[in-house]
Amino acid sequence: MKYRGSSKIKTKHGIILGLERFLKKIEPWREITALNPGRIKPRKKGSPFAFRIQYRTKSGLKIIARSQGVQEVFIVSSSPGIVEEKLKRYNKT
């Protein structure tokens, strides 16, 4: 697929610091079909990488990742509820 190679991660856009490592950790999850990073909005002050689940979409979930910028990420999944629970557990570690 264009911009993906053999990965589930789309690389058309840039990726904020820490997000690529996070995406590579969740990429093997069977419930995830694709990971689509969106546009980046700059922040005045950088902070450690963190993410939060924003809402469910028709095709999966939308999360917001933050570090030196703010980036939306769309997670395509046929089982968004399972992915959401796994992300909540991941966020606690």
C-alpha positions in Angstrom: 0.0 0.0 0.0 1.2 3.5 -0.7 2.9 5.2 2.3 2.9 1.9 4.3 5.2 -0.7 2.8 4.6 -3.9 4.8 3.6 -1.9 8.0 0.2 -1.0 9.4 1.6 2.5 10.1 1.0 5.1 7.4 4.0 7.4 6.9 2.7 10.1 4.7 2.9 12.8 7.5 5.6 13.5 10.0 5.4 11.9 13.4 6.0 13.7 16.7 8.6 12.6 19.2 7.7 9.4 21.0 4.7 8.6 18.7 6.6 6.2 16.4 7.8 4.1 19.3 4.3 3.9 20.7 2.8 3.0 17.3 5.4 0.2 16.8 4.5 -1.2 20.2 0.7 -1.4 19.4 1.1 -2.4 15.7 1.3 -6.2 16.3 -2.2 -6.1 18.0 -4.4 -8.4 15.9 -7.4 -6.1 16.4 -5.7 -3.2 14.6 -5.9 -3.0 10.8 -4.2 0.3 10.3 -2.6 3.3 12.1 -3.0 6.6 10.4 -1.1 9.6 12.0 -2.7 12.9 11.1 -1.6 16.5 11.0 0.6 18.0 13.7 -0.2 21.2 15.6 2.8 22.9 17.3 2.9 23.5 21.1 4.6 26.3 22.8 6.0 24.0 25.5 7.2 20.5 25.0 6.4 17.7 27.4 6.9 13.9 27.7 5.0 11.8 25.3 1.4 11.0 26.3 -1.8 10.0 24.6 -5.5 10.0 25.3 -8.4 8.4 23.6 -10.7 11.1 22.1 -13.6 9.2 20.6 -14.7 6.2 18.5 -15.2 6.6 14.8 -17.0 4.5 12.2 -13.8 2.7 11.4 -12.2 2.5 14.9 -10.7 5.1 17.3 -9.2 8.6 17.3 -6.5 9.4 19.8 -4.5 12.5 20.5 -0.8 12.2 21.1 1.2 15.0 22.7 4.9 15.8 23.1 6.6 18.7 21.4 3.5 18.9 19.2 -0.1 17.6 19.2 -1.0 14.9 16.7 -4.2 13.1 16.0 -4.0 9.4 15.2 -6.7 7.3 13.7 -6.7 3.6 14.6 -8.6 1.5 12.1 -10.1 -1.6 13.8 -13.0 -4.0 13.5 -13.0 -4.3 17.3 -12.6 -0.7 18.7 -13.9 -1.7 22.1 -11.1 -4.2 22.6 -8.4 -1.8 21.3 -9.8 0.9 23.6 -9.5 -1.4 26.7 -5.9 -2.4 25.7 -5.0 1.3 25.3 -6.4 2.1 28.7 -4.3 -0.7 30.3 -1.2 0.5 28.3 -1.7 4.0 29.5 -1.6 2.9 33.1 1.8 1.2 32.8 
